[in-house]
Amino acid sequence: MHELSIAMSIVDIAQEEAERRSVQVDAVHLDLGALSGVVKAALLFSYGVACDGTLLEGSRLVVKDIPIEVFCPGCKLPKTLKSVQWFYCPDCGAATSEILHGKELIITALELKQ
């Protein structure tokens, strides 16, 4: 389960920033792409484990799901795919391989305790 090592990295990054700014973190916000290779449920569970005994203990991991967006060569527009296994434009049916979004695994914000 590589989600635990990812969760540990997220905690390390957030803890380092919290220490640098002398703040307490209530939540870590993360963008998670459908093609990231990370199982959301496993990451959420692993985050709680990774936080134990750290400055982030009791904090939340808030995950924003990022769908797969590709550039359609037929329509000449970005299109959101409905499946991770079907890389064809949902409107015109053109095959596409230019991925614009969906691979993300990005910490976007830290929510601080008041």
Secondary structure, DSSP 8 states (H G I E B T S, - for coil): -THHHHHHHHHHHHHHHHHHHT--EEEEEEEEETTS---HHHHHHHHHHHHTTSTTTT-EEEEEEE--EEEETTTTEEEE-S-TT--B-TTT--B---EEES--EEEEEEEE--
